Structure formats: structure tokens, C-alpha cells
Amino acid sequence: MKKQTTTIIITTVITTIIVIIGFILLMPIIGPRFIHPMMMGNQSAPADLDTSTTLLSDAGLFRVSYSSDSSPLPLNQIHSWTIHIETADGQPVEGAEILVDGGMPQHGHGLPTQPEVTEDLGNGDYRVEGMKFQMLGFWEVKFNINADGQSDNVTFNLILE
């Protein structure tokens, strides 16, 4: 009887460890796509959300547009963007320093990568590499632009469906 109880306890402990290890190993794969959206509920983007690909920066110093090298925007794939920056009166902005940030405001997390501007392509165009969206929903991509002694920000709203 005692040997049978010991066998049951050992089997239960081993099974529990295997389940926990399996959960830990599978969470990065199934978590973002299936588990996390279920836990967050059915949150939709704000009804009046502006998803334009061309915007004036917050203080109106720059007109900024973006295009992706992949269309539609891919899920779980690193891809690149080209952003175009011009002054409010339409002149290309050369030699800008640009920082990239973003995330899912309704989920409270940032981008899964750290995208950065890797090349000034000339004529106000800049290459942004390392873009990635790991789940469907409402995203923001923010650019902080410093050029000619002026600084401004622009935020693009995206909905991945």
C-alpha cells in the first residue's frame, strides 16, 4: 500500500512538472495571439481614431508620412518602414535625428522590438528597421523628430486585423 501511494505521488509530481514546463515553453508561442486577447476582453479601438498615413506633427512643425515594405502590415514578422519628413510648407527635412517608440495603449505594453532609423535616404526619406507587431489590435507608432534645432512628435495609429 505504501509503495502504491509513493508511486502515485511521484507520478503526480512528474506530471505537474511536465505541465508547468510545457506551459512555460508554449506561452511565448500561444500567449500573445490567443491567451492575452482573451484576458483583455474584446477591446475595440476608439471610434474616432485617425489612421492616416500622413500627419502633421503635434506642434505643426513637420508633415510626416510612412509606408511599409510589407502590405498589409504583417503580424509577427520584422519589417521596415520608410518615413518621409517635410516642413509644414513642404520642404524635405534632411539630417533629422529620429527616435521611434510605440505600443498598444489599451494593453499597456510597448513594441516587442526596438525599431530605429538606420539610414537617411535623402529627400526627406528615412529607413526605419526593426518594426514588428506581435498581436492584432490597435497600435501606436511614435516618432520624435529633431531637425534644424527644432523638435516635435508625431503619433500614427494603426489597426491590425
LUMKOL-637588 format. One record per residue: residue in one letter; x, y, z of N, C-alpha, C, O in turn; chain. Coordinates in Angstrom, 2 decimals. Layout:
! residues N
GUVEX  r      n_X      n_Y      n_Z     ca_X     ca_Y     ca_Z      c_X      c_Y      c_Z      o_X      o_Y      o_Z  c
GUVEX  A        X        Y        Z        X        Y        Z        X        Y        Z        X        Y        Z  A
...
END
This chain:
! residues 161
GUVEX  r      n_X      n_Y      n_Z     ca_X     ca_Y     ca_Z      c_X      c_Y      c_Z      o_X      o_Y      o_Z  c
GUVEX  M     0.82    -1.19     0.00     0.00     0.00     0.00     0.87     1.26     0.00     0.60     2.21    -0.74  A
GUVEX  K     1.90     1.25     0.84     2.78     2.42     0.93     3.54     2.64    -0.37     3.74     3.78    -0.79  A
GUVEX  K     3.96     1.55    -1.03     4.66     1.66    -2.31     3.74     2.23    -3.38     4.18     3.02    -4.22  A
GUVEX  Q     2.47     1.86    -3.36     1.50     2.36    -4.34     1.25     3.86    -4.13     1.16     4.61    -5.10  A
GUVEX  T     1.16     4.30    -2.89     0.97     5.72    -2.58     2.18     6.53    -3.03     2.03     7.62    -3.59  A
GUVEX  T     3.37     6.01    -2.78     4.59     6.69    -3.21     4.63     6.81    -4.73     5.01     7.86    -5.25  A
GUVEX  T     4.24     5.77    -5.45     4.21     5.79    -6.91     3.22     6.84    -7.41     3.51     7.56    -8.37  A
GUVEX  I     2.07     6.93    -6.79     1.05     7.91    -7.18     1.58     9.33    -6.95     1.39    10.20    -7.80  A
GUVEX  I     2.23     9.56    -5.83     2.76    10.89    -5.52     3.84    11.27    -6.52     3.86    12.39    -7.03  A
GUVEX  I     4.76    10.34    -6.80     5.84    10.62    -7.75     5.26    10.89    -9.14     5.70    11.82    -9.81  A
GUVEX  T     4.29    10.10    -9.57     3.65    10.30   -10.87     2.96    11.66   -10.93     3.05    12.35   -11.95  A
GUVEX  T     2.29    12.06    -9.88     1.61    13.35    -9.82     2.61    14.50    -9.89     2.38    15.48   -10.60  A
GUVEX  V     3.70    14.40    -9.17     4.72    15.45    -9.17     5.35    15.56   -10.56     5.51    16.67   -11.07  A
GUVEX  I     5.71    14.44   -11.16     6.32    14.47   -12.50     5.35    15.04   -13.52     5.74    15.86   -14.36  A
GUVEX  T     4.09    14.64   -13.47     3.07    15.17   -14.39     2.91    16.68   -14.21     2.82    17.41   -15.20  A
GUVEX  T     2.88    17.15   -12.98     2.75    18.58   -12.70     3.95    19.35   -13.26     3.78    20.41   -13.86  A
GUVEX  I     5.14    18.83   -13.07     6.35    19.48   -13.59     6.31    19.54   -15.11     6.64    20.57   -15.69  A
GUVEX  I     5.90    18.46   -15.77     5.82    18.44   -17.23     4.79    19.46   -17.72     5.05    20.15   -18.71  A
GUVEX  V     3.65    19.55   -17.07     2.63    20.53   -17.46     3.15    21.96   -17.29     2.94    22.79   -18.17  A
GUVEX  I     3.83    22.24   -16.19     4.36    23.58   -15.96     5.43    23.92   -17.00     5.42    25.02   -17.55  A
GUVEX  I     6.35    23.00   -17.27     7.39    23.24   -18.28     6.76    23.45   -19.65     7.16    24.34   -20.39  A
GUVEX  G     5.77    22.62   -20.00     5.08    22.78   -21.28     4.41    24.14   -21.38     4.47    24.78   -22.43  A
GUVEX  F     3.77    24.59   -20.31     3.12    25.89   -20.30     4.14    27.01   -20.50     3.91    27.93   -21.29  A
GUVEX  I     5.26    26.92   -19.80     6.30    27.94   -19.92     6.86    27.97   -21.34     7.10    29.05   -21.88  A
GUVEX  L     7.08    26.81   -21.94     7.63    26.76   -23.29     6.63    27.21   -24.35     7.03    27.80   -25.35  A
GUVEX  L     5.36    26.94   -24.16     4.35    27.29   -25.16     3.81    28.72   -25.01     3.25    29.26   -25.96  A
GUVEX  M     3.97    29.33   -23.85     3.41    30.66   -23.62     3.90    31.70   -24.63     3.08    32.48   -25.11  A
GUVEX  P     5.19    31.75   -24.97     5.61    32.75   -25.97     4.98    32.52   -27.35     4.84    33.46   -28.14  A
GUVEX  I     4.61    31.29   -27.63     4.03    30.98   -28.93     2.53    31.24   -28.94     2.02    31.92   -29.84  A
GUVEX  I     1.82    30.72   -27.95     0.35    30.86   -27.97    -0.14    32.05   -27.18    -1.26    32.53   -27.40  A
GUVEX  G     0.68    32.54   -26.26     0.23    33.62   -25.39    -0.21    34.89   -26.08    -1.35    35.31   -25.91  A
GUVEX  P     0.69    35.52   -26.86     0.32    36.81   -27.46    -0.88    36.72   -28.40    -1.68    37.64   -28.48  A
GUVEX  R    -0.98    35.62   -29.10    -2.02    35.53   -30.13    -3.36    35.06   -29.57    -4.41    35.48   -30.05  A
GUVEX  F    -3.35    34.19   -28.57    -4.59    33.58   -28.11    -4.95    33.93   -26.66    -6.06    34.38   -26.39  A
GUVEX  I    -4.02    33.72   -25.76    -4.32    33.91   -24.34    -4.51    35.38   -24.01    -5.54    35.75   -23.43  A
GUVEX  H    -3.54    36.23   -24.37    -3.60    37.64   -23.99    -4.87    38.34   -24.49    -5.51    39.03   -23.70  A
GUVEX  P    -5.27    38.19   -25.76    -6.51    38.85   -26.20    -7.73    38.38   -25.42    -8.64    39.17   -25.16  A
GUVEX  M    -7.76    37.11   -25.05    -8.90    36.61   -24.28    -8.94    37.25   -22.89   -10.02    37.58   -22.38  A
GUVEX  M    -7.77    37.42   -22.29    -7.72    38.02   -20.96    -8.09    39.49   -21.00    -8.66    40.02   -20.04  A
GUVEX  M    -7.78    40.16   -22.09    -8.05    41.59   -22.19    -9.51    41.89   -22.53    -9.95    43.03   -22.40  A
GUVEX  G   -10.24    40.89   -22.95   -11.62    41.12   -23.35   -11.65    41.66   -24.77   -10.62    41.73   -25.44  A
GUVEX  N   -12.81    42.02   -25.22   -12.97    42.49   -26.59   -12.88    44.01   -26.61   -13.90    44.70   -26.59  A
GUVEX  Q   -11.67    44.53   -26.63   -11.47    45.97   -26.65   -11.32    46.43   -28.09   -10.45    45.94   -28.82  A
GUVEX  S   -12.14    47.35   -28.48   -12.01    47.88   -29.83   -11.34    49.25   -29.75   -11.31    49.89   -28.70  A
GUVEX  A   -10.80    49.67   -30.89   -10.14    50.97   -30.96   -11.18    52.08   -30.82   -12.36    51.85   -31.11  A
GUVEX  P   -10.78    53.25   -30.39   -11.71    54.38   -30.30   -12.39    54.61   -31.66   -11.76    54.48   -32.70  A
GUVEX  A   -13.67    54.96   -31.62   -14.46    55.12   -32.85   -13.93    56.22   -33.75   -14.03    56.12   -34.97  A
GUVEX  D   -13.38    57.27   -33.18   -12.91    58.42   -33.97   -11.41    58.37   -34.25   -10.79    59.41   -34.51  A
GUVEX  L   -10.82    57.19   -34.21    -9.38    57.04   -34.38    -8.94    57.43   -35.79    -9.49    56.95   -36.78  A
GUVEX  D    -7.94    58.31   -35.87    -7.38    58.74   -37.14    -6.24    57.78   -37.52    -5.21    57.76   -36.86  A
GUVEX  T    -6.43    57.00   -38.57    -5.42    56.05   -39.01    -4.71    56.52   -40.29    -4.24    55.71   -41.09  A
GUVEX  S    -4.65    57.83   -40.48    -3.99    58.39   -41.65    -2.52    58.00   -41.68    -1.89    57.84   -40.63  A
GUVEX  T    -1.97    57.85   -42.88    -0.55    57.56   -43.03     0.27    58.83   -43.25     1.50    58.76   -43.37  A
GUVEX  T    -0.38    59.98   -43.29     0.30    61.28   -43.36    -0.33    62.18   -42.31    -1.55    62.35   -42.27  A
GUVEX  L     0.51    62.76   -41.46     0.03    63.62   -40.37     0.95    64.81   -40.17     2.13    64.77   -40.51  A
GUVEX  L     0.38    65.88   -39.62     1.19    66.98   -39.10     1.68    66.59   -37.72     0.96    65.93   -36.96  A
GUVEX  S     2.89    66.98   -37.39     3.40    66.70   -36.05     2.62    67.51   -35.02     1.87    68.42   -35.38  A
GUVEX  D     2.79    67.17   -33.75     1.99    67.77   -32.66     2.00    69.29   -32.69     0.95    69.92   -32.55  A
GUVEX  A     3.18    69.90   -32.87     3.28    71.37   -32.88     3.18    71.94   -34.30     3.32    73.15   -34.49  A
GUVEX  G     2.93    71.08   -35.27     2.75    71.54   -36.65     4.05    71.88   -37.37     4.01    72.53   -38.42  A
GUVEX  L     5.20    71.47   -36.83     6.48    71.80   -37.47     6.76    70.94   -38.69     7.37    71.40   -39.66  A
GUVEX  F     6.31    69.68   -38.66     6.63    68.74   -39.73     5.37    68.04   -40.25     4.41    67.83   -39.52  A
GUVEX  R     5.41    67.70   -41.53     4.41    66.80   -42.13     5.15    65.48   -42.34     6.18    65.42   -43.01  A
GUVEX  V     4.59    64.41   -41.76     5.27    63.11   -41.75     4.34    62.07   -42.36     3.14    62.05   -42.08  A
GUVEX  S     4.92    61.20   -43.18     4.15    60.09   -43.73     5.00    58.82   -43.61     6.22    58.88   -43.49  A
GUVEX  Y     4.33    57.68   -43.65     5.05    56.42   -43.59     4.49    55.45   -44.63     3.33    55.55   -45.03  A
GUVEX  S     5.35    54.53   -45.04     4.92    53.40   -45.85     5.72    52.19   -45.38     6.87    52.32   -44.96  A
GUVEX  S     5.11    51.05   -45.45     5.76    49.81   -45.02     6.25    49.06   -46.24     5.68    49.17   -47.33  A
GUVEX  D     7.32    48.27   -46.05     7.78    47.44   -47.16     6.90    46.20   -47.32     7.09    45.43   -48.26  A
GUVEX  S     5.96    46.02   -46.41     5.01    44.90   -46.50     3.59    45.45   -46.40     3.30    46.30   -45.56  A
GUVEX  S     2.74    44.98   -47.27     1.35    45.41   -47.24     0.45    44.20   -47.46     0.62    43.47   -48.44  A
GUVEX  P    -0.48    43.97   -46.56    -0.76    44.72   -45.34     0.35    44.53   -44.30     1.24    43.69   -44.46  A
GUVEX  L     0.27    45.32   -43.23     1.28    45.21   -42.18     1.27    43.77   -41.64     0.21    43.24   -41.30  A
GUVEX  P     2.45    43.14   -41.56     2.50    41.74   -41.15     2.43    41.57   -39.64     2.80    42.46   -38.87  A
GUVEX  L     1.96    40.41   -39.24     1.91    40.04   -37.83     3.09    39.11   -37.54     3.34    38.17   -38.28  A
GUVEX  N     3.80    39.40   -36.46     4.92    38.57   -36.00     6.06    38.45   -37.02     6.74    37.43   -37.06  A
GUVEX  Q     6.25    39.48   -37.82     7.38    39.49   -38.76     8.07    40.85   -38.67     7.42    41.90   -38.69  A
GUVEX  I     9.37    40.81   -38.58    10.12    42.06   -38.59    10.11    42.61   -40.01    10.37    41.88   -40.96  A
GUVEX  H     9.82    43.87   -40.13     9.76    44.52   -41.43    10.27    45.96   -41.31    10.58    46.42   -40.21  A
GUVEX  S    10.35    46.65   -42.42    10.89    48.02   -42.44     9.85    49.00   -42.93     8.92    48.64   -43.66  A
GUVEX  W    10.02    50.24   -42.52     9.20    51.35   -43.00    10.10    52.39   -43.64    11.30    52.45   -43.36  A
GUVEX  T     9.51    53.19   -44.48    10.14    54.42   -44.94     9.27    55.56   -44.45     8.07    55.59   -44.71  A
GUVEX  I     9.88    56.49   -43.73     9.12    57.68   -43.33     9.64    58.86   -44.14    10.83    58.97   -44.44  A
GUVEX  H     8.72    59.72   -44.48     9.06    60.95   -45.21     8.73    62.12   -44.31     7.63    62.21   -43.76  A
GUVEX  I     9.70    63.03   -44.16     9.51    64.19   -43.30     9.76    65.44   -44.12    10.77    65.57   -44.81  A
GUVEX  E     8.81    66.35   -44.04     8.98    67.65   -44.68     8.51    68.73   -43.72     7.78    68.46   -42.77  A
GUVEX  T     8.93    69.93   -44.00     8.48    71.06   -43.19     7.00    71.29   -43.46     6.45    70.72   -44.41  A
GUVEX  A     6.38    72.10   -42.65     4.95    72.38   -42.83     4.67    73.01   -44.19     3.56    72.89   -44.72  A
GUVEX  D     5.67    73.68   -44.76     5.47    74.29   -46.09     5.97    73.40   -47.24     6.08    73.85   -48.37  A
GUVEX  G     6.27    72.12   -46.93     6.55    71.15   -47.99     7.99    70.92   -48.38     8.24    70.24   -49.37  A
GUVEX  Q     8.96    71.47   -47.64    10.38    71.27   -47.97    10.89    70.00   -47.28    10.65    69.82   -46.08  A
GUVEX  P    11.60    69.12   -47.99    12.14    67.90   -47.36    13.07    68.24   -46.20    13.85    69.18   -46.28  A
GUVEX  V    12.97    67.47   -45.14    13.82    67.67   -43.96    14.99    66.70   -44.05    14.80    65.48   -44.04  A
GUVEX  E    16.19    67.26   -44.15    17.42    66.46   -44.27    18.14    66.43   -42.92    18.07    67.38   -42.15  A
GUVEX  G    18.84    65.33   -42.66    19.70    65.24   -41.49    18.97    65.23   -40.15    19.53    65.66   -39.14  A
GUVEX  A    17.75    64.75   -40.12    16.99    64.71   -38.86    17.48    63.57   -37.97    17.94    62.54   -38.45  A
GUVEX  E    17.37    63.78   -36.67    17.57    62.72   -35.69    16.19    62.26   -35.27    15.36    63.07   -34.85  A
GUVEX  I    15.94    60.96   -35.37    14.58    60.44   -35.17    14.63    59.28   -34.19    15.42    58.35   -34.36  A
GUVEX  L    13.78    59.34   -33.18    13.60    58.24   -32.25    12.25    57.60   -32.50    11.28    58.29   -32.82  A
GUVEX  V    12.19    56.28   -32.36    10.97    55.52   -32.62    10.52    54.84   -31.33    11.33    54.29   -30.59  A
GUVEX  D     9.22    54.90   -31.07     8.63    54.26   -29.89     7.22    53.83   -30.29     6.78    54.08   -31.41  A
GUVEX  G     6.52    53.20   -29.39     5.15    52.83   -29.68     4.68    51.69   -28.80     5.37    51.28   -27.86  A
GUVEX  G     3.50    51.20   -29.12     2.92    50.11   -28.35     1.43    50.04   -28.51     0.84    50.67   -29.40  A
GUVEX  M     0.82    49.27   -27.63    -0.64    49.11   -27.62    -1.19    49.82   -26.38    -1.11    49.29   -25.28  A
GUVEX  P    -1.73    51.01   -26.56    -2.16    51.78   -25.40    -3.25    51.10   -24.57    -3.30    51.30   -23.36  A
GUVEX  Q    -4.09    50.31   -25.19    -5.17    49.65   -24.44    -4.66    48.43   -23.67    -5.33    47.96   -22.75  A
GUVEX  H    -3.49    47.92   -24.04    -2.93    46.77   -23.34    -1.81    47.17   -22.40    -1.42    46.39   -21.53  A
GUVEX  G    -1.30    48.38   -22.57    -0.27    48.86   -21.66     1.12    48.29   -21.92     1.94    48.23   -21.00  A
GUVEX  H     1.40    47.87   -23.15     2.75    47.40   -23.44     3.28    48.06   -24.70     2.53    48.56   -25.54  A
GUVEX  G     4.59    48.05   -24.81     5.25    48.69   -25.95     5.44    47.74   -27.12     4.87    46.65   -27.16  A
GUVEX  L     6.25    48.19   -28.05     6.59    47.36   -29.19     7.47    46.20   -28.73     8.22    46.35   -27.76  A
GUVEX  P     7.39    45.04   -29.39     8.22    43.91   -28.98     9.68    44.03   -29.45    10.54    43.24   -29.04  A
GUVEX  T     9.96    45.00   -30.30    11.32    45.24   -30.80    11.68    46.69   -30.49    10.88    47.44   -29.95  A
GUVEX  Q    12.88    47.06   -30.84    13.32    48.44   -30.67    13.68    49.00   -32.04    14.86    49.09   -32.39  A
GUVEX  P    12.65    49.38   -32.83    12.94    49.88   -34.16    13.79    51.15   -34.11    13.74    51.92   -33.14  A
GUVEX  E    14.55    51.35   -35.17    15.37    52.56   -35.23    15.58    52.98   -36.68    15.49    52.18   -37.61  A
GUVEX  V    15.85    54.26   -36.82    16.18    54.80   -38.14    17.61    54.38   -38.43    18.53    54.69   -37.68  A
GUVEX  T    17.78    53.67   -39.55    19.11    53.14   -39.90    19.75    53.86   -41.05    20.96    53.73   -41.28  A
GUVEX  E    18.96    54.64   -41.80    19.54    55.29   -42.98    18.75    56.53   -43.37    17.52    56.53   -43.39  A
GUVEX  D    19.49    57.59   -43.68    18.91    58.79   -44.28    18.96    58.57   -45.78    20.05    58.58   -46.36  A
GUVEX  L    17.81    58.36   -46.40    17.74    58.03   -47.83    17.80    59.27   -48.72    17.88    59.15   -49.95  A
GUVEX  G    17.77    60.46   -48.12    17.78    61.70   -48.89    16.37    62.14   -49.24    15.43    61.36   -49.18  A
GUVEX  N    16.24    63.40   -49.60    14.96    64.00   -49.99    13.89    63.86   -48.91    12.70    63.78   -49.22  A
GUVEX  G    14.31    63.83   -47.63    13.36    63.76   -46.52    12.90    62.35   -46.19    12.00    62.18   -45.36  A
GUVEX  D    13.49    61.32   -46.82    13.11    59.93   -46.57    14.11    59.27   -45.63    15.32    59.49   -45.72  A
GUVEX  Y    13.58    58.43   -44.71    14.40    57.74   -43.73    13.94    56.29   -43.61    12.74    56.01   -43.64  A
GUVEX  R    14.90    55.39   -43.49    14.60    53.96   -43.37    14.49    53.61   -41.90    15.39    53.91   -41.11  A
GUVEX  V    13.37    52.97   -41.53    13.15    52.51   -40.16    13.13    51.00   -40.19    12.28    50.39   -40.84  A
GUVEX  E    14.07    50.38   -39.48    14.15    48.92   -39.46    13.82    48.40   -38.08    13.99    49.08   -37.07  A
GUVEX  G    13.33    47.16   -38.06    13.01    46.51   -36.80    11.56    46.66   -36.36    11.25    46.45   -35.18  A
GUVEX  M    10.68    47.03   -37.27     9.26    47.14   -36.92     8.68    45.74   -36.76     8.96    44.84   -37.55  A
GUVEX  K     7.85    45.57   -35.72     7.18    44.28   -35.51     5.95    44.50   -34.64     5.99    45.25   -33.66  A
GUVEX  F     4.88    43.84   -35.01     3.64    43.85   -34.22     3.30    42.39   -33.92     3.12    41.59   -34.84  A
GUVEX  Q     3.22    42.04   -32.62     3.07    40.64   -32.28     1.63    40.21   -32.03     1.37    39.05   -31.71  A
GUVEX  M     0.69    41.13   -32.17    -0.71    40.75   -31.99    -1.62    41.71   -32.74    -1.24    42.82   -33.08  A
GUVEX  L    -2.83    41.24   -32.97    -3.82    42.05   -33.67    -4.34    43.14   -32.73    -4.28    42.99   -31.51  A
GUVEX  G    -4.85    44.21   -33.30    -5.46    45.26   -32.49    -4.94    46.64   -32.81    -4.35    46.88   -33.86  A
GUVEX  F    -5.18    47.56   -31.88    -4.85    48.98   -32.00    -3.43    49.23   -31.51    -3.09    48.91   -30.37  A
GUVEX  W    -2.61    49.81   -32.39    -1.21    50.13   -32.09    -0.95    51.62   -32.33    -1.63    52.26   -33.14  A
GUVEX  E     0.02    52.14   -31.62     0.55    53.48   -31.89     2.03    53.35   -32.23     2.76    52.57   -31.61  A
GUVEX  V     2.47    54.12   -33.23     3.90    54.22   -33.53     4.24    55.70   -33.44     3.65    56.54   -34.14  A
GUVEX  K     5.21    56.02   -32.58     5.55    57.41   -32.28     6.95    57.73   -32.78     7.88    56.94   -32.62  A
GUVEX  F     7.08    58.91   -33.37     8.37    59.39   -33.83     8.66    60.73   -33.17     7.84    61.65   -33.20  A
GUVEX  N     9.85    60.83   -32.56    10.35    62.09   -32.05    11.37    62.59   -33.05    12.37    61.92   -33.31  A
GUVEX  I    11.11    63.76   -33.62    11.93    64.29   -34.72    12.67    65.54   -34.24    12.06    66.48   -33.73  A
GUVEX  N    14.00    65.54   -34.42    14.84    66.69   -34.11    15.55    67.09   -35.39    16.32    66.31   -35.95  A
GUVEX  A    15.29    68.31   -35.86    15.92    68.78   -37.09    16.03    70.30   -37.06    15.10    71.00   -36.65  A
GUVEX  D    17.17    70.80   -37.50    17.40    72.24   -37.59    17.07    72.97   -36.29    16.49    74.06   -36.31  A
GUVEX  G    17.45    72.36   -35.17    17.24    73.00   -33.87    15.81    72.97   -33.38    15.49    73.61   -32.38  A
GUVEX  Q    14.94    72.23   -34.05    13.54    72.13   -33.62    13.20    70.67   -33.33    13.75    69.76   -33.94  A
GUVEX  S    12.29    70.48   -32.40    11.89    69.13   -32.02    10.37    69.04   -31.99     9.70    69.97   -31.54  A
GUVEX  D     9.84    67.93   -32.48     8.39    67.71   -32.48     8.12    66.21   -32.53     9.02    65.42   -32.83  A
GUVEX  N     6.91    65.84   -32.24     6.50    64.44   -32.19     5.30    64.21   -33.10     4.49    65.10   -33.34  A
GUVEX  V     5.20    62.98   -33.59     4.02    62.57   -34.35     3.69    61.14   -33.95     4.58    60.32   -33.74  A
GUVEX  T     2.40    60.84   -33.85     1.93    59.51   -33.48     0.99    58.98   -34.54    -0.04    59.59   -34.84  A
GUVEX  F     1.35    57.84   -35.12     0.49    57.16   -36.08    -0.30    56.07   -35.38     0.25    55.30   -34.59  A
GUVEX  N    -1.59    56.02   -35.67    -2.47    54.99   -35.13    -2.69    53.92   -36.19    -2.97    54.22   -37.35  A
GUVEX  L    -2.55    52.67   -35.78    -2.70    51.54   -36.68    -3.68    50.54   -36.10    -3.77    50.39   -34.88  A
GUVEX  I    -4.41    49.87   -36.96    -5.25    48.77   -36.51    -4.88    47.56   -37.33    -5.08    47.54   -38.55  A
GUVEX  L    -4.35    46.55   -36.67    -4.01    45.29   -37.34    -5.19    44.34   -37.17    -5.62    44.05   -36.05  A
GUVEX  E    -5.71    43.89   -38.29    -6.88    43.00   -38.25    -6.55    41.66   -38.87    -7.41    40.78   -38.93  A
END
